[in-house]
Amino acid sequence: MNNFVVKTIANAAALAVAIWLLPDITLTGDNTGRKMLTLVLVALLFGLVNVVVKPVVKLLTVPLFILTLGLITLVVNALMLMLTSGLAGKLDLNFHVQGFGTAVLGGLIISIVSWAMNVVLPDDKD
């Protein structure tokens, strides 16, 4: 359970950094409390997409992973972010990623920040 909370906090922080740095990734809301709740819900949704969909996509892209020396991971991360944006829209969460290029940059930022947060935050293995 602790690991789930750590991953959600890391995802929320990573998403917040991407939203802050990239004007085409937006999170809107009436007030700060509502925005924070939406950010946590989007982080949970993003985590769910990464747990359920990403392994299947990675398995299907193994040949491309080898061929591109791992650069296809940027495309996979971008697709996961765009899927999260689409699902957020369906769930009435005010989170939107505009364009594939923005999704690639956002995925890169989220990967770096999430990795750093997971290094800093404790987990069940400690």
Secondary structure, DSSP 8 states (H G I E B T S, - for coil): -HHHHHHHHHHHHHHHHHHHH-TTEEE--SSHHHHHHHHHHHHHHHHHHHHHTHHHHHHHTHHHHHHTTTTHHHHHHHHHHHHHHHHHHHTT--EEE-SHHHHHHHHHHHHHHHHHHHHHS--TT-
